[in-house]
């Protein structure tokens, strides 16, 4: 090889190296850009996914709160149930009381001292504490006497402490009795007829509302 050719070859060698270096730098730059773009896409995707996961429980919690708000509380349910039970109880009480009121019958009497005669088919015997064979007693210290007085109170609403017993006696039979009573101020006066029901007690059968005590006993 001639000296001229050698010099030419030496001159071309650095020029090729510079071109290769430039090409490599360009390729490296492209690779770096691609890496940056890929990393950006990946990070953005992860960030969007994280936000989606974070927002999802909040939305579910919101729905849960709405459900809790719309759903009646246990206390409210108990309150509604209590009101319904109270209303049903009141209705039942009214139904129970209505027949008793309707069963009361008031009639007039030929006796001038009697304003009206009251009867009620729903009157019940006064519960008795007596057992065995019953013997009507007019001893004011006896249980039988006390149960007669309780029977009078039940149909006249005159309590024992406010009651004057003008007469308590036999009414034509061993198991029949009659009591003439009044309040202490004599504003209310009654004559009560009752009969004994075996194993149950004295049952009122008639109440006469009086306008005077003269001739009432």
Phi and psi restraints in degrees (value plus and minus 20) as a CYANA .aco file:
   2 UNK   PHI    -100.6   -60.6
   2 UNK   PSI     141.2   181.2
   3 UNK   PHI     -81.8   -41.8
   3 UNK   PSI     -52.7   -12.7
   4 UNK   PHI     -88.5   -48.5
   4 UNK   PSI     -62.6   -22.6
   5 UNK   PHI     -86.8   -46.8
   5 UNK   PSI     -56.0   -16.0
   6 UNK   PHI     -84.7   -44.7
   6 UNK   PSI     -63.4   -23.4
   7 UNK   PHI     -83.6   -43.6
   7 UNK   PSI     -58.5   -18.5
   8 UNK   PHI     -85.1   -45.1
   8 UNK   PSI     -60.0   -20.0
   9 UNK   PHI     -86.7   -46.7
   9 UNK   PSI     -59.4   -19.4
  10 UNK   PHI     -86.2   -46.2
  10 UNK   PSI     -51.4   -11.4
  11 UNK   PHI     -93.5   -53.5
  11 UNK   PSI     -54.2   -14.2
  12 UNK   PHI     -97.1   -57.1
  12 UNK   PSI     -48.4    -8.4
  13 UNK   PHI     -81.0   -41.0
  13 UNK   PSI     -69.1   -29.1
  14 UNK   PHI     -83.1   -43.1
  14 UNK   PSI     -52.1   -12.1
  15 UNK   PHI     -87.1   -47.1
  15 UNK   PSI     -59.2   -19.2
  16 UNK   PHI     -88.4   -48.4
  16 UNK   PSI     -59.8   -19.8
  17 UNK   PHI     -82.4   -42.4
  17 UNK   PSI     -60.4   -20.4
  18 UNK   PHI     -84.0   -44.0
  18 UNK   PSI     -58.8   -18.8
  19 UNK   PHI     -85.9   -45.9
  19 UNK   PSI     -61.2   -21.2
  20 UNK   PHI     -84.1   -44.1
  20 UNK   PSI     -62.7   -22.7
  21 UNK   PHI     -81.7   -41.7
  21 UNK   PSI     -61.2   -21.2
  22 UNK   PHI     -84.6   -44.6
  22 UNK   PSI     -60.7   -20.7
  23 UNK   PHI     -84.7   -44.7
  23 UNK   PSI     -62.4   -22.4
  24 UNK   PHI     -82.7   -42.7
  24 UNK   PSI     -61.1   -21.1
  25 UNK   PHI     -83.1   -43.1
  25 UNK   PSI     -60.3   -20.3
  26 UNK   PHI     -83.8   -43.8
  26 UNK   PSI     -64.7   -24.7
  27 UNK   PHI     -83.4   -43.4
  27 UNK   PSI     -62.3   -22.3
  28 UNK   PHI     -81.5   -41.5
  28 UNK   PSI     -60.6   -20.6
  29 UNK   PHI     -83.1   -43.1
  29 UNK   PSI     -60.4   -20.4
  30 UNK   PHI     -84.5   -44.5
  30 UNK   PSI     -62.5   -22.5
  31 UNK   PHI     -82.6   -42.6
  31 UNK   PSI     -63.1   -23.1
  32 UNK   PHI     -81.6   -41.6
  32 UNK   PSI     -63.4   -23.4
  33 UNK   PHI     -82.3   -42.3
  33 UNK   PSI     -62.7   -22.7
  34 UNK   PHI     -83.2   -43.2
  34 UNK   PSI     -60.1   -20.1
  35 UNK   PHI     -82.7   -42.7
  35 UNK   PSI     -62.8   -22.8
  36 UNK   PHI     -84.0   -44.0
  36 UNK   PSI     -63.5   -23.5
  37 UNK   PHI     -83.0   -43.0
  37 UNK   PSI     -65.2   -25.2
  38 UNK   PHI     -81.9   -41.9
  38 UNK   PSI     -64.8   -24.8
  39 UNK   PHI     -82.1   -42.1
  39 UNK   PSI     -60.4   -20.4
  40 UNK   PHI     -82.4   -42.4
  40 UNK   PSI     -63.5   -23.5
  41 UNK   PHI     -83.1   -43.1
  41 UNK   PSI     -64.2   -24.2
  42 UNK   PHI     -82.9   -42.9
  42 UNK   PSI     -67.4   -27.4
  43 UNK   PHI     -82.3   -42.3
  43 UNK   PSI     -60.1   -20.1
  44 UNK   PHI     -85.8   -45.8
  44 UNK   PSI     -59.5   -19.5
  45 UNK   PHI     -84.1   -44.1
  45 UNK   PSI     -64.1   -24.1
  46 UNK   PHI     -83.4   -43.4
  46 UNK   PSI     -58.6   -18.6
  47 UNK   PHI     -86.5   -46.5
  47 UNK   PSI     -61.4   -21.4
  48 UNK   PHI     -85.1   -45.1
  48 UNK   PSI     -60.1   -20.1
  49 UNK   PHI     -85.0   -45.0
  49 UNK   PSI     -59.7   -19.7
  50 UNK   PHI     -83.8   -43.8
  50 UNK   PSI     -62.5   -22.5
  51 UNK   PHI     -83.3   -43.3
  51 UNK   PSI     -59.7   -19.7
  52 UNK   PHI     -82.9   -42.9
  52 UNK   PSI     -63.4   -23.4
  53 UNK   PHI     -85.3   -45.3
  53 UNK   PSI     -56.9   -16.9
  54 UNK   PHI     -89.1   -49.1
  54 UNK   PSI     -58.1   -18.1
  55 UNK   PHI     -95.4   -55.4
  55 UNK   PSI     -49.6    -9.6
  56 UNK   PHI     -83.0   -43.0
  56 UNK   PSI     -67.3   -27.3
  57 UNK   PHI     -82.4   -42.4
  57 UNK   PSI     -54.1   -14.1
  58 UNK   PHI     -82.6   -42.6
  58 UNK   PSI     -61.8   -21.8
  59 UNK   PHI     -85.9   -45.9
  59 UNK   PSI     -61.8   -21.8
  60 UNK   PHI     -83.6   -43.6
  60 UNK   PSI     -60.0   -20.0
  61 UNK   PHI     -83.8   -43.8
  61 UNK   PSI     -57.3   -17.3
  62 UNK   PHI     -82.3   -42.3
  62 UNK   PSI     -64.3   -24.3
  63 UNK   PHI     -83.2   -43.2
  63 UNK   PSI     -60.1   -20.1
  64 UNK   PHI     -82.1   -42.1
  64 UNK   PSI     -62.0   -22.0
  65 UNK   PHI     -82.6   -42.6
  65 UNK   PSI     -59.2   -19.2
  66 UNK   PHI     -84.6   -44.6
  66 UNK   PSI     -60.1   -20.1
  67 UNK   PHI     -84.8   -44.8
  67 UNK   PSI     -61.0   -21.0
  68 UNK   PHI     -84.8   -44.8
  68 UNK   PSI     -58.6   -18.6
  69 UNK   PHI     -86.1   -46.1
  69 UNK   PSI     -61.1   -21.1
  70 UNK   PHI     -97.5   -57.5
  70 UNK   PSI     -46.3    -6.3
  71 UNK   PHI    -102.0   -62.0
  71 UNK   PSI     106.9   146.9
  72 UNK   PHI     -81.3   -41.3
  72 UNK   PSI     119.5   159.5
  73 UNK   PHI     -91.2   -51.2
  73 UNK   PSI     143.2   183.2
  74 UNK   PHI     -82.9   -42.9
  74 UNK   PSI     -56.7   -16.7
  75 UNK   PHI     -85.6   -45.6
  75 UNK   PSI     -60.7   -20.7
  76 UNK   PHI     -85.0   -45.0
  76 UNK   PSI     -60.9   -20.9
  77 UNK   PHI     -82.2   -42.2
  77 UNK   PSI     -62.1   -22.1
  78 UNK   PHI     -83.8   -43.8
  78 UNK   PSI     -57.8   -17.8
  79 UNK   PHI     -85.6   -45.6
  79 UNK   PSI     -64.2   -24.2
  80 UNK   PHI     -83.8   -43.8
  80 UNK   PSI     -63.7   -23.7
  81 UNK   PHI     -81.5   -41.5
  81 UNK   PSI     -62.5   -22.5
  82 UNK   PHI     -81.2   -41.2
  82 UNK   PSI     -61.0   -21.0
  83 UNK   PHI     -85.4   -45.4
  83 UNK   PSI     -60.2   -20.2
  84 UNK   PHI     -85.0   -45.0
  84 UNK   PSI     -60.8   -20.8
  85 UNK   PHI     -85.8   -45.8
  85 UNK   PSI     -59.5   -19.5
  86 UNK   PHI     -84.3   -44.3
  86 UNK   PSI     -62.7   -22.7
  87 UNK   PHI     -84.2   -44.2
  87 UNK   PSI     -61.8   -21.8
  88 UNK   PHI     -84.6   -44.6
  88 UNK   PSI     -58.1   -18.1
  89 UNK   PHI     -85.6   -45.6
  89 UNK   PSI     -61.6   -21.6
  90 UNK   PHI     -84.4   -44.4
  90 UNK   PSI     -61.4   -21.4
  91 UNK   PHI     -82.1   -42.1
  91 UNK   PSI     -61.6   -21.6
  92 UNK   PHI     -83.8   -43.8
  92 UNK   PSI     -59.0   -19.0
  93 UNK   PHI     -84.8   -44.8
  93 UNK   PSI     -61.7   -21.7
  94 UNK   PHI     -83.0   -43.0
  94 UNK   PSI     -60.7   -20.7
  95 UNK   PHI     -85.6   -45.6
  95 UNK   PSI     -54.8   -14.8
  96 UNK   PHI     -90.7   -50.7
  96 UNK   PSI     -58.8   -18.8
  97 UNK   PHI     -97.1   -57.1
  97 UNK   PSI     -51.1   -11.1
  98 UNK   PHI     -79.4   -39.4
  98 UNK   PSI     -67.4   -27.4
  99 UNK   PHI     -80.4   -40.4
  99 UNK   PSI     -57.8   -17.8
 100 UNK   PHI     -82.7   -42.7
 100 UNK   PSI     -61.5   -21.5
 101 UNK   PHI     -86.5   -46.5
 101 UNK   PSI     -62.7   -22.7
 102 UNK   PHI     -88.9   -48.9
 102 UNK   PSI     -46.1    -6.1
 103 UNK   PHI     -97.9   -57.9
 103 UNK   PSI     -33.3     6.7
 104 UNK   PHI     -94.3   -54.3
 104 UNK   PSI     107.9   147.9
 105 UNK   PHI    -140.7  -100.7
 105 UNK   PSI     107.8   147.8
 106 UNK   PHI    -134.7   -94.7
 106 UNK   PSI     108.4   148.4
 107 UNK   PHI    -151.6  -111.6
 107 UNK   PSI     144.0   184.0
 108 UNK   PHI    -107.4   -67.4
 108 UNK   PSI     149.7   189.7
 109 UNK   PHI    -153.2  -113.2
 109 UNK   PSI     131.7   171.7
 110 UNK   PHI     -95.5   -55.5
 110 UNK   PSI     -35.4     4.6
 111 UNK   PHI     -97.4   -57.4
 111 UNK   PSI     100.9   140.9
 112 UNK   PHI     -84.8   -44.8
 112 UNK   PSI     -40.4    -0.4
 113 UNK   PHI    -107.2   -67.2
 113 UNK   PSI     -23.0    17.0
 114 UNK   PHI    -125.1   -85.1
 114 UNK   PSI      97.7   137.7
 115 UNK   PHI     -93.3   -53.3
 115 UNK   PSI     -63.6   -23.6
 116 UNK   PHI    -179.6  -139.6
 116 UNK   PSI     137.4   177.4
 117 UNK   PHI    -132.0   -92.0
 117 UNK   PSI     109.2   149.2
 118 UNK   PHI    -136.2   -96.2
 118 UNK   PSI     110.5   150.5
 119 UNK   PHI    -153.6  -113.6
 119 UNK   PSI     136.7   176.7
 120 UNK   PHI    -173.5  -133.5
 120 UNK   PSI      99.1   139.1
 121 UNK   PHI     -89.4   -49.4
 121 UNK   PSI     -33.3     6.7
 122 UNK   PHI    -113.4   -73.4
 122 UNK   PSI     -18.8    21.2
 123 UNK   PHI     -80.9   -40.9
 123 UNK   PSI     115.5   155.5
 124 UNK   PHI    -131.0   -91.0
 124 UNK   PSI     134.9   174.9
 125 UNK   PHI     -82.6   -42.6
 125 UNK   PSI     126.4   166.4
 126 UNK   PHI     -92.9   -52.9
 126 UNK   PSI     102.0   142.0
 127 UNK   PHI     -72.6   -32.6
 127 UNK   PSI     112.6   152.6
 128 UNK   PHI    -123.0   -83.0
 128 UNK   PSI     128.6   168.6
 129 UNK   PHI    -119.1   -79.1
 129 UNK   PSI     -19.2    20.8
 130 UNK   PHI    -104.0   -64.0
 130 UNK   PSI     129.8   169.8
 131 UNK   PHI    -156.0  -116.0
 131 UNK   PSI     142.8   182.8
 132 UNK   PHI      59.3    99.3
 132 UNK   PSI    -180.3  -140.3
 133 UNK   PHI     -92.2   -52.2
 133 UNK   PSI     109.3   149.3
 134 UNK   PHI    -104.6   -64.6
 134 UNK   PSI     117.0   157.0
 135 UNK   PHI    -148.7  -108.7
 135 UNK   PSI      98.8   138.8
 136 UNK   PHI     -84.3   -44.3
 136 UNK   PSI     110.9   150.9
 137 UNK   PHI    -143.1  -103.1
 137 UNK   PSI     121.2   161.2
 138 UNK   PHI    -136.9   -96.9
 138 UNK   PSI       4.3    44.3
 139 UNK   PHI    -104.3   -64.3
 139 UNK   PSI      99.5   139.5
 140 UNK   PHI     -89.1   -49.1
 140 UNK   PSI     -19.4    20.6
 141 UNK   PHI    -123.8   -83.8
 141 UNK   PSI     -20.8    19.2
 142 UNK   PHI    -108.0   -68.0
 142 UNK   PSI     140.0   180.0
 143 UNK   PHI     -85.3   -45.3
 143 UNK   PSI     -59.0   -19.0
 144 UNK   PHI     -81.9   -41.9
 144 UNK   PSI     -61.6   -21.6
 145 UNK   PHI     -81.5   -41.5
 145 UNK   PSI     -66.4   -26.4
 146 UNK   PHI     -80.0   -40.0
 146 UNK   PSI     -56.5   -16.5
 147 UNK   PHI     -93.9   -53.9
 147 UNK   PSI     -49.9    -9.9
 148 UNK   PHI     -84.7   -44.7
 148 UNK   PSI     -64.5   -24.5
 149 UNK   PHI     -82.4   -42.4
 149 UNK   PSI     -61.4   -21.4
 150 UNK   PHI     -82.0   -42.0
 150 UNK   PSI     -56.3   -16.3
 151 UNK   PHI     -86.4   -46.4
 151 UNK   PSI     -60.3   -20.3
 152 UNK   PHI     -83.7   -43.7
 152 UNK   PSI     -64.3   -24.3
 153 UNK   PHI     -79.9   -39.9
 153 UNK   PSI     -58.8   -18.8
 154 UNK   PHI     -81.4   -41.4
 154 UNK   PSI     -54.4   -14.4
 155 UNK   PHI    -121.8   -81.8
 155 UNK   PSI     -33.8     6.2
 156 UNK   PHI    -131.8   -91.8
 156 UNK   PSI     -35.3     4.7
 157 UNK   PHI      46.0    86.0
 157 UNK   PSI      -3.5    36.5
 158 UNK   PHI    -112.4   -72.4
 158 UNK   PSI      96.7   136.7
 159 UNK   PHI     -92.1   -52.1
 159 UNK   PSI     136.1   176.1
 160 UNK   PHI     -76.8   -36.8
 160 UNK   PSI     -59.8   -19.8
 161 UNK   PHI     -89.0   -49.0
 161 UNK   PSI     -39.1     0.9
 162 UNK   PHI    -131.8   -91.8
 162 UNK   PSI      -1.8    38.2
 163 UNK   PHI    -132.2   -92.2
 163 UNK   PSI     115.0   155.0
 164 UNK   PHI    -127.6   -87.6
 164 UNK   PSI     102.3   142.3
 165 UNK   PHI    -115.6   -75.6
 165 UNK   PSI      87.8   127.8
 166 UNK   PHI    -101.4   -61.4
 166 UNK   PSI     -52.4   -12.4
 167 UNK   PHI    -178.1  -138.1
 167 UNK   PSI     117.2   157.2
 168 UNK   PHI    -155.2  -115.2
 168 UNK   PSI      93.4   133.4
 169 UNK   PHI    -172.8  -132.8
 169 UNK   PSI    -198.3  -158.3
 170 UNK   PHI     -88.8   -48.8
 170 UNK   PSI     122.7   162.7
 171 UNK   PHI    -137.4   -97.4
 171 UNK   PSI      18.9    58.9
 172 UNK   PHI      83.7   123.7
 172 UNK   PSI     -22.9    17.1
 173 UNK   PHI    -183.8  -143.8
 173 UNK   PSI     143.8   183.8
 174 UNK   PHI     -84.2   -44.2
 174 UNK   PSI     -48.2    -8.2
 175 UNK   PHI    -127.8   -87.8
 175 UNK   PSI       1.7    41.7
 176 UNK   PHI    -146.0  -106.0
 176 UNK   PSI     123.1   163.1
 177 UNK   PHI    -165.1  -125.1
 177 UNK   PSI     138.7   178.7
 178 UNK   PHI    -160.4  -120.4
 178 UNK   PSI     119.8   159.8
 179 UNK   PHI    -150.7  -110.7
 179 UNK   PSI     113.0   153.0
 180 UNK   PHI    -127.9   -87.9
 180 UNK   PSI     100.4   140.4
 181 UNK   PHI    -157.3  -117.3
 181 UNK   PSI     146.3   186.3
 182 UNK   PHI    -175.0  -135.0
 182 UNK   PSI     146.7   186.7
 183 UNK   PHI     -92.9   -52.9
 183 UNK   PSI     144.8   184.8
 184 UNK   PHI     -84.4   -44.4
 184 UNK   PSI     -49.1    -9.1
 185 UNK   PHI    -109.2   -69.2
 185 UNK   PSI     -18.6    21.4
 186 UNK   PHI      42.1    82.1
 186 UNK   PSI       4.0    44.0
 187 UNK   PHI    -102.1   -62.1
 187 UNK   PSI     -40.1    -0.1
 188 UNK   PHI    -146.9  -106.9
 188 UNK   PSI     109.4   149.4
 189 UNK   PHI    -156.4  -116.4
 189 UNK   PSI     113.6   153.6
 190 UNK   PHI    -161.4  -121.4
 190 UNK   PSI     138.2   178.2
 191 UNK   PHI    -148.0  -108.0
 191 UNK   PSI      98.8   138.8
 192 UNK   PHI    -132.5   -92.5
 192 UNK   PSI     106.1   146.1
 193 UNK   PHI    -122.9   -82.9
 193 UNK   PSI     116.7   156.7
 194 UNK   PHI    -162.5  -122.5
 194 UNK   PSI     139.4   179.4
 195 UNK   PHI    -153.3  -113.3
 195 UNK   PSI     129.0   169.0
 196 UNK   PHI    -104.4   -64.4
 196 UNK   PSI     112.6   152.6
 197 UNK   PHI    -131.6   -91.6
 197 UNK   PSI     100.3   140.3
 198 UNK   PHI     -74.5   -34.5
 198 UNK   PSI     113.8   153.8
 199 UNK   PHI      45.6    85.6
 199 UNK   PSI     -13.2    26.8
 200 UNK   PHI    -142.7  -102.7
 200 UNK   PSI     -70.1   -30.1
 201 UNK   PHI     115.6   155.6
 201 UNK   PSI    -190.7  -150.7
 202 UNK   PHI     -98.2   -58.2
 202 UNK   PSI     110.4   150.4
 203 UNK   PHI    -136.7   -96.7
 203 UNK   PSI     105.0   145.0
 204 UNK   PHI     -89.4   -49.4
 204 UNK   PSI     121.2   161.2
 205 UNK   PHI    -141.7  -101.7
 205 UNK   PSI     -42.7    -2.7
 206 UNK   PHI    -178.5  -138.5
 206 UNK   PSI     119.6   159.6
 207 UNK   PHI    -145.6  -105.6
 207 UNK   PSI     106.1   146.1
 208 UNK   PHI    -127.3   -87.3
 208 UNK   PSI     102.4   142.4
 209 UNK   PHI    -106.2   -66.2
 209 UNK   PSI     101.5   141.5
 210 UNK   PHI    -120.4   -80.4
 210 UNK   PSI     134.3   174.3
 211 UNK   PHI    -127.7   -87.7
 211 UNK   PSI     -26.0    14.0
 212 UNK   PHI    -178.4  -138.4
 212 UNK   PSI     138.3   178.3
 213 UNK   PHI    -116.1   -76.1
 213 UNK   PSI     -30.9     9.1
 214 UNK   PHI     -86.3   -46.3
 214 UNK   PSI      98.8   138.8
 215 UNK   PHI      60.6   100.6
 215 UNK   PSI     -11.8    28.2
 216 UNK   PHI    -105.9   -65.9
 216 UNK   PSI     -33.3     6.7
